[in-house]
Amino acid sequence: MKRLITPVWRAIRGPLQWRVLWFAHAKFMVGVTGIVRDDTGRVLLLRHRMWPPEKPWGLPTGYANKGEEFPQTVVREVKEETGLDVKVGRLVHLTSGYKLRIEVAYEALVVGGSLNLDSFEILEARWFTSDSLPAGMQDSHRQLISATAT
């Protein structure tokens, strides 16, 4: 069987080979989070409409679009949700092992724009110091903030 598969595999190099790999492997959504800070080190938290009522506060977060680089996802999501412009920094977190999702988090710095919330998704936006985070916050986001505190 190996003698048959190897030459066929080598013969279909390129797009067809990638298509076979795509069908044969798992598919994942990629959740991308931005740990957005201002020039004083405060972190931007959003009160999300669609999140559980007991834990609505968290970082700007969204799913990567097909073909989108993850830092660009942070830029797009922050702009869509808040109207703010950010410069993306270092990758600080990458988690897999979920059934259909991979999670990625980057540091980011506000560089412009003006606060204009997407009222469909976001109820409120506020800046917090690392030691004054609100109750009702996602635990994983609290950990990300703590791990990247300056």
Secondary structure, DSSP 8 states (H G I E B T S, - for coil): -HHHHHHHHHHTTTHHHHHHHHHHS---EEEEEEEEE-TTS-EEEEEESSS-TTS-EE--EEE--TT--HHHHHHHHHHHHHSEEEEEEEEEEEE--SSSEEEEEEEEEEEEE-----TTTEEEEEEE-TTS--SSB-HHHHHHHHHT--
